[in-house]
Amino acid sequence: MAHFEIVAHRGIATEEPENTAAAFQRAIDLGADAVELDVRLTADRVPVVYHYYYLDGATTGHGPIFAHTLAQLRDVRVLCRSNPAVVPGQIPTLAEILEQFAAHIGLEIEIKGPEPEAPEIIGAILRRHSQYWQRMEVTSYEPALLLGIQQMCPGLAADLLIPRTENWMKLDVVAYQAAHRARLARARAVHLHPTQLSTAVVRTLGEQGTRIHAWDVNDEPRLRTIAAFEIPRICTDDFSQAWAFRLAPRA
């Protein structure tokens, strides 16, 4: 068996509308270690669980989410992209998701930003659930947002997301950039794409005490990569494949 935790990206979005209570409940039913969810602020500064800037295409609504109040979003329904026959879901608030799921499954909470006040608003909600912090981590691409969360929620894990490598960039730059951006964010871990992994990258980050998690682990070659480097936690859109790989015997 390969030993790594499986995080269901936006819940089980292959079966239910992504980032909804139904998708997260399905992840619990299937045995996921955690779910990944995205947090944005509404026009009235309520943290809601939704990935995109725009409602268009993924929901029955239109326009940017930051232009809508929570009351307006209550009438919007989230569509299941992989199966249009699935009953659409509601955009939940972060507070609702924490109330329903914090006691039952790990939560990987991505702050999308870019509002400078996001850590204070989101952190105030997270503090109500500090008894579950050992099962949570907050992530962001923005070091400043992670620093803000650490001020609001001392002791809550803060991990830095690293974007895909640009075409010109070799892995030596990936390692250097990830290491120093992790220092900027005071991050516990960096989340790398499997294509960014190498012996040197793993060694560089390990030497400064920064953990590595992996995202977009959506096929068997990438699963083999994370197993080879003994990455302890992955985020995937294909939960069933990752689950089967984890259970399969290894030579």
Contacts in CASP RR format, 6 or more apart in sequence:
PFRMAT RR
TARGET T0000
AUTHOR 0000-0000-0000
METHOD contacts of the structure
MODEL  1
MAHFEIVAHRGIATEEPENTAAAFQRAIDLGADAVELDVRLTADRVPVVY
HYYYLDGATTGHGPIFAHTLAQLRDVRVLCRSNPAVVPGQIPTLAEILEQ
FAAHIGLEIEIKGPEPEAPEIIGAILRRHSQYWQRMEVTSYEPALLLGIQ
QMCPGLAADLLIPRTENWMKLDVVAYQAAHRARLARARAVHLHPTQLSTA
VVRTLGEQGTRIHAWDVNDEPRLRTIAAFEIPRICTDDFSQAWAFRLAPR
A
1 246 0 8 1.000
1 247 0 8 1.000
1 248 0 8 1.000
1 249 0 8 1.000
1 250 0 8 1.000
2 223 0 8 1.000
2 227 0 8 1.000
2 245 0 8 1.000
2 246 0 8 1.000
2 248 0 8 1.000
2 250 0 8 1.000
3 230 0 8 1.000
3 232 0 8 1.000
3 246 0 8 1.000
4 226 0 8 1.000
4 227 0 8 1.000
4 231 0 8 1.000
4 232 0 8 1.000
4 233 0 8 1.000
4 234 0 8 1.000
4 246 0 8 1.000
5 33 0 8 1.000
5 34 0 8 1.000
5 232 0 8 1.000
5 233 0 8 1.000
5 234 0 8 1.000
6 32 0 8 1.000
6 33 0 8 1.000
6 34 0 8 1.000
6 234 0 8 1.000
6 236 0 8 1.000
6 239 0 8 1.000
6 242 0 8 1.000
6 243 0 8 1.000
6 246 0 8 1.000
7 32 0 8 1.000
7 33 0 8 1.000
7 34 0 8 1.000
7 35 0 8 1.000
7 36 0 8 1.000
7 108 0 8 1.000
7 233 0 8 1.000
7 234 0 8 1.000
7 235 0 8 1.000
7 236 0 8 1.000
8 23 0 8 1.000
8 24 0 8 1.000
8 27 0 8 1.000
8 30 0 8 1.000
8 32 0 8 1.000
8 34 0 8 1.000
8 35 0 8 1.000
8 36 0 8 1.000
8 235 0 8 1.000
8 236 0 8 1.000
8 239 0 8 1.000
9 36 0 8 1.000
9 215 0 8 1.000
9 235 0 8 1.000
9 236 0 8 1.000
9 237 0 8 1.000
10 18 0 8 1.000
10 19 0 8 1.000
10 23 0 8 1.000
10 35 0 8 1.000
10 36 0 8 1.000
10 37 0 8 1.000
10 38 0 8 1.000
10 51 0 8 1.000
10 237 0 8 1.000
11 18 0 8 1.000
11 19 0 8 1.000
11 23 0 8 1.000
11 24 0 8 1.000
11 26 0 8 1.000
11 27 0 8 1.000
11 32 0 8 1.000
11 35 0 8 1.000
11 36 0 8 1.000
11 37 0 8 1.000
11 239 0 8 1.000
12 23 0 8 1.000
12 26 0 8 1.000
12 27 0 8 1.000
12 30 0 8 1.000
12 32 0 8 1.000
12 239 0 8 1.000
13 19 0 8 1.000
13 23 0 8 1.000
13 80 0 8 1.000
13 81 0 8 1.000
13 82 0 8 1.000
13 237 0 8 1.000
14 82 0 8 1.000
14 83 0 8 1.000
14 237 0 8 1.000
14 238 0 8 1.000
14 239 0 8 1.000
15 23 0 8 1.000
15 26 0 8 1.000
15 80 0 8 1.000
15 82 0 8 1.000
15 83 0 8 1.000
15 86 0 8 1.000
16 22 0 8 1.000
16 23 0 8 1.000
16 26 0 8 1.000
16 80 0 8 1.000
16 86 0 8 1.000
16 89 0 8 1.000
17 23 0 8 1.000
17 77 0 8 1.000
17 78 0 8 1.000
17 79 0 8 1.000
17 80 0 8 1.000
17 86 0 8 1.000
17 88 0 8 1.000
17 89 0 8 1.000
18 51 0 8 1.000
18 58 0 8 1.000
18 78 0 8 1.000
18 80 0 8 1.000
18 81 0 8 1.000
19 37 0 8 1.000
19 38 0 8 1.000
19 49 0 8 1.000
19 50 0 8 1.000
19 51 0 8 1.000
19 78 0 8 1.000
19 91 0 8 1.000
19 92 0 8 1.000
20 49 0 8 1.000
20 78 0 8 1.000
20 89 0 8 1.000
20 90 0 8 1.000
20 91 0 8 1.000
20 92 0 8 1.000
21 89 0 8 1.000
21 90 0 8 1.000
21 92 0 8 1.000
21 96 0 8 1.000
21 97 0 8 1.000
21 100 0 8 1.000
21 101 0 8 1.000
22 87 0 8 1.000
22 89 0 8 1.000
23 35 0 8 1.000
24 35 0 8 1.000
24 37 0 8 1.000
24 97 0 8 1.000
24 100 0 8 1.000
24 101 0 8 1.000
24 105 0 8 1.000
25 101 0 8 1.000
27 35 0 8 1.000
27 105 0 8 1.000
27 239 0 8 1.000
28 101 0 8 1.000
28 104 0 8 1.000
28 105 0 8 1.000
30 239 0 8 1.000
30 240 0 8 1.000
30 243 0 8 1.000
31 243 0 8 1.000
32 105 0 8 1.000
32 239 0 8 1.000
33 105 0 8 1.000
33 106 0 8 1.000
33 233 0 8 1.000
34 105 0 8 1.000
34 106 0 8 1.000
34 107 0 8 1.000
34 108 0 8 1.000
34 135 0 8 1.000
34 233 0 8 1.000
35 101 0 8 1.000
35 105 0 8 1.000
35 106 0 8 1.000
35 107 0 8 1.000
35 108 0 8 1.000
36 108 0 8 1.000
36 110 0 8 1.000
36 235 0 8 1.000
37 49 0 8 1.000
37 97 0 8 1.000
37 107 0 8 1.000
37 108 0 8 1.000
37 109 0 8 1.000
37 110 0 8 1.000
38 49 0 8 1.000
38 50 0 8 1.000
38 51 0 8 1.000
38 110 0 8 1.000
38 112 0 8 1.000
39 47 0 8 1.000
39 48 0 8 1.000
39 49 0 8 1.000
39 50 0 8 1.000
39 94 0 8 1.000
39 109 0 8 1.000
39 110 0 8 1.000
39 111 0 8 1.000
39 112 0 8 1.000
39 118 0 8 1.000
39 122 0 8 1.000
40 47 0 8 1.000
40 48 0 8 1.000
40 50 0 8 1.000
40 53 0 8 1.000
40 65 0 8 1.000
40 66 0 8 1.000
40 112 0 8 1.000
40 113 0 8 1.000
41 47 0 8 1.000
41 48 0 8 1.000
41 66 0 8 1.000
41 113 0 8 1.000
41 115 0 8 1.000
41 118 0 8 1.000
41 121 0 8 1.000
42 48 0 8 1.000
42 65 0 8 1.000
42 66 0 8 1.000
42 68 0 8 1.000
42 69 0 8 1.000
42 70 0 8 1.000
42 73 0 8 1.000
43 66 0 8 1.000
43 67 0 8 1.000
43 68 0 8 1.000
43 69 0 8 1.000
43 72 0 8 1.000
44 69 0 8 1.000
44 70 0 8 1.000
45 117 0 8 1.000
45 121 0 8 1.000
46 69 0 8 1.000
46 70 0 8 1.000
46 93 0 8 1.000
47 93 0 8 1.000
47 94 0 8 1.000
47 95 0 8 1.000
47 118 0 8 1.000
47 121 0 8 1.000
47 122 0 8 1.000
47 125 0 8 1.000
48 65 0 8 1.000
48 70 0 8 1.000
48 73 0 8 1.000
48 91 0 8 1.000
48 92 0 8 1.000
48 93 0 8 1.000
48 94 0 8 1.000
49 91 0 8 1.000
49 92 0 8 1.000
49 93 0 8 1.000
49 94 0 8 1.000
49 97 0 8 1.000
50 65 0 8 1.000
50 78 0 8 1.000
50 91 0 8 1.000
51 58 0 8 1.000
51 112 0 8 1.000
52 58 0 8 1.000
52 65 0 8 1.000
53 64 0 8 1.000
53 65 0 8 1.000
53 66 0 8 1.000
54 62 0 8 1.000
54 63 0 8 1.000
54 64 0 8 1.000
54 65 0 8 1.000
55 61 0 8 1.000
55 62 0 8 1.000
55 63 0 8 1.000
55 64 0 8 1.000
55 65 0 8 1.000
55 68 0 8 1.000
55 76 0 8 1.000
56 62 0 8 1.000
56 63 0 8 1.000
57 79 0 8 1.000
58 78 0 8 1.000
58 79 0 8 1.000
58 81 0 8 1.000
59 76 0 8 1.000
59 77 0 8 1.000
59 78 0 8 1.000
59 79 0 8 1.000
59 88 0 8 1.000
59 91 0 8 1.000
60 76 0 8 1.000
60 77 0 8 1.000
60 79 0 8 1.000
60 88 0 8 1.000
61 76 0 8 1.000
65 73 0 8 1.000
68 76 0 8 1.000
70 93 0 8 1.000
73 91 0 8 1.000
74 90 0 8 1.000
76 90 0 8 1.000
76 91 0 8 1.000
77 88 0 8 1.000
77 89 0 8 1.000
77 90 0 8 1.000
78 88 0 8 1.000
78 89 0 8 1.000
78 90 0 8 1.000
78 91 0 8 1.000
79 88 0 8 1.000
80 86 0 8 1.000
80 88 0 8 1.000
94 109 0 8 1.000
94 122 0 8 1.000
94 125 0 8 1.000
95 125 0 8 1.000
95 128 0 8 1.000
97 107 0 8 1.000
98 107 0 8 1.000
98 125 0 8 1.000
98 126 0 8 1.000
98 128 0 8 1.000
98 129 0 8 1.000
98 132 0 8 1.000
101 107 0 8 1.000
102 129 0 8 1.000
102 132 0 8 1.000
102 135 0 8 1.000
102 136 0 8 1.000
103 132 0 8 1.000
105 135 0 8 1.000
106 135 0 8 1.000
106 136 0 8 1.000
107 132 0 8 1.000
107 135 0 8 1.000
107 136 0 8 1.000
107 137 0 8 1.000
108 136 0 8 1.000
108 137 0 8 1.000
108 139 0 8 1.000
108 235 0 8 1.000
109 122 0 8 1.000
109 126 0 8 1.000
109 136 0 8 1.000
109 137 0 8 1.000
109 138 0 8 1.000
109 139 0 8 1.000
110 138 0 8 1.000
110 139 0 8 1.000
110 140 0 8 1.000
110 161 0 8 1.000
111 118 0 8 1.000
111 119 0 8 1.000
111 122 0 8 1.000
111 138 0 8 1.000
111 139 0 8 1.000
111 140 0 8 1.000
111 142 0 8 1.000
111 145 0 8 1.000
111 146 0 8 1.000
111 149 0 8 1.000
112 140 0 8 1.000
113 140 0 8 1.000
113 142 0 8 1.000
113 145 0 8 1.000
114 142 0 8 1.000
114 145 0 8 1.000
116 144 0 8 1.000
118 145 0 8 1.000
119 145 0 8 1.000
119 147 0 8 1.000
119 148 0 8 1.000
119 149 0 8 1.000
119 151 0 8 1.000
119 152 0 8 1.000
120 148 0 8 1.000
120 152 0 8 1.000
122 138 0 8 1.000
122 149 0 8 1.000
122 152 0 8 1.000
123 149 0 8 1.000
123 152 0 8 1.000
123 153 0 8 1.000
124 152 0 8 1.000
126 133 0 8 1.000
126 136 0 8 1.000
126 138 0 8 1.000
126 149 0 8 1.000
126 152 0 8 1.000
126 153 0 8 1.000
126 156 0 8 1.000
127 152 0 8 1.000
127 153 0 8 1.000
129 136 0 8 1.000
130 153 0 8 1.000
130 156 0 8 1.000
133 153 0 8 1.000
133 155 0 8 1.000
133 156 0 8 1.000
133 157 0 8 1.000
136 156 0 8 1.000
136 157 0 8 1.000
137 156 0 8 1.000
137 157 0 8 1.000
137 158 0 8 1.000
137 159 0 8 1.000
137 188 0 8 1.000
137 189 0 8 1.000
138 146 0 8 1.000
138 149 0 8 1.000
138 153 0 8 1.000
138 156 0 8 1.000
138 157 0 8 1.000
138 158 0 8 1.000
138 159 0 8 1.000
139 146 0 8 1.000
139 158 0 8 1.000
139 159 0 8 1.000
139 160 0 8 1.000
139 161 0 8 1.000
139 191 0 8 1.000
140 146 0 8 1.000
140 149 0 8 1.000
140 158 0 8 1.000
140 160 0 8 1.000
140 161 0 8 1.000
141 160 0 8 1.000
141 161 0 8 1.000
141 162 0 8 1.000
141 163 0 8 1.000
143 160 0 8 1.000
143 181 0 8 1.000
143 184 0 8 1.000
143 185 0 8 1.000
143 187 0 8 1.000
146 158 0 8 1.000
146 159 0 8 1.000
146 160 0 8 1.000
146 185 0 8 1.000
146 186 0 8 1.000
146 187 0 8 1.000
147 185 0 8 1.000
147 186 0 8 1.000
149 156 0 8 1.000
149 158 0 8 1.000
150 156 0 8 1.000
150 158 0 8 1.000
150 186 0 8 1.000
157 188 0 8 1.000
157 189 0 8 1.000
158 185 0 8 1.000
158 186 0 8 1.000
158 187 0 8 1.000
158 188 0 8 1.000
159 187 0 8 1.000
159 188 0 8 1.000
159 189 0 8 1.000
159 190 0 8 1.000
159 191 0 8 1.000
159 211 0 8 1.000
159 213 0 8 1.000
160 178 0 8 1.000
160 181 0 8 1.000
160 182 0 8 1.000
160 185 0 8 1.000
160 187 0 8 1.000
160 189 0 8 1.000
160 190 0 8 1.000
160 191 0 8 1.000
161 190 0 8 1.000
161 191 0 8 1.000
161 215 0 8 1.000
162 174 0 8 1.000
162 177 0 8 1.000
162 178 0 8 1.000
162 181 0 8 1.000
162 190 0 8 1.000
162 191 0 8 1.000
162 192 0 8 1.000
162 193 0 8 1.000
162 196 0 8 1.000
164 193 0 8 1.000
164 195 0 8 1.000
165 171 0 8 1.000
165 174 0 8 1.000
165 193 0 8 1.000
165 195 0 8 1.000
165 196 0 8 1.000
169 177 0 8 1.000
171 196 0 8 1.000
171 198 0 8 1.000
171 200 0 8 1.000
171 201 0 8 1.000
172 200 0 8 1.000
174 192 0 8 1.000
174 196 0 8 1.000
174 201 0 8 1.000
175 198 0 8 1.000
175 200 0 8 1.000
175 201 0 8 1.000
175 204 0 8 1.000
175 205 0 8 1.000
176 204 0 8 1.000
178 190 0 8 1.000
178 192 0 8 1.000
178 196 0 8 1.000
178 201 0 8 1.000
178 204 0 8 1.000
178 205 0 8 1.000
178 210 0 8 1.000
179 204 0 8 1.000
179 205 0 8 1.000
179 208 0 8 1.000
179 210 0 8 1.000
181 187 0 8 1.000
181 190 0 8 1.000
182 189 0 8 1.000
182 190 0 8 1.000
182 205 0 8 1.000
182 208 0 8 1.000
182 210 0 8 1.000
183 208 0 8 1.000
187 210 0 8 1.000
188 210 0 8 1.000
188 211 0 8 1.000
189 210 0 8 1.000
189 211 0 8 1.000
189 212 0 8 1.000
189 213 0 8 1.000
190 205 0 8 1.000
190 210 0 8 1.000
190 211 0 8 1.000
190 212 0 8 1.000
190 213 0 8 1.000
191 212 0 8 1.000
191 213 0 8 1.000
191 214 0 8 1.000
191 215 0 8 1.000
191 235 0 8 1.000
192 201 0 8 1.000
192 212 0 8 1.000
192 213 0 8 1.000
192 214 0 8 1.000
192 215 0 8 1.000
193 214 0 8 1.000
193 215 0 8 1.000
193 216 0 8 1.000
194 214 0 8 1.000
194 216 0 8 1.000
194 217 0 8 1.000
194 221 0 8 1.000
194 222 0 8 1.000
194 225 0 8 1.000
194 226 0 8 1.000
197 212 0 8 1.000
197 214 0 8 1.000
197 225 0 8 1.000
197 226 0 8 1.000
197 229 0 8 1.000
197 231 0 8 1.000
199 229 0 8 1.000
201 212 0 8 1.000
202 212 0 8 1.000
202 229 0 8 1.000
205 211 0 8 1.000
205 212 0 8 1.000
206 212 0 8 1.000
211 232 0 8 1.000
212 229 0 8 1.000
212 231 0 8 1.000
213 231 0 8 1.000
213 232 0 8 1.000
213 233 0 8 1.000
213 234 0 8 1.000
213 235 0 8 1.000
214 222 0 8 1.000
214 226 0 8 1.000
214 231 0 8 1.000
214 233 0 8 1.000
214 234 0 8 1.000
214 235 0 8 1.000
215 234 0 8 1.000
215 235 0 8 1.000
216 222 0 8 1.000
216 235 0 8 1.000
216 236 0 8 1.000
216 237 0 8 1.000
217 223 0 8 1.000
217 226 0 8 1.000
217 234 0 8 1.000
217 235 0 8 1.000
217 236 0 8 1.000
217 242 0 8 1.000
218 236 0 8 1.000
218 237 0 8 1.000
218 238 0 8 1.000
218 241 0 8 1.000
219 238 0 8 1.000
219 241 0 8 1.000
220 241 0 8 1.000
220 245 0 8 1.000
223 234 0 8 1.000
223 241 0 8 1.000
223 242 0 8 1.000
223 245 0 8 1.000
226 234 0 8 1.000
227 245 0 8 1.000
227 250 0 8 1.000
234 242 0 8 1.000
236 242 0 8 1.000
END
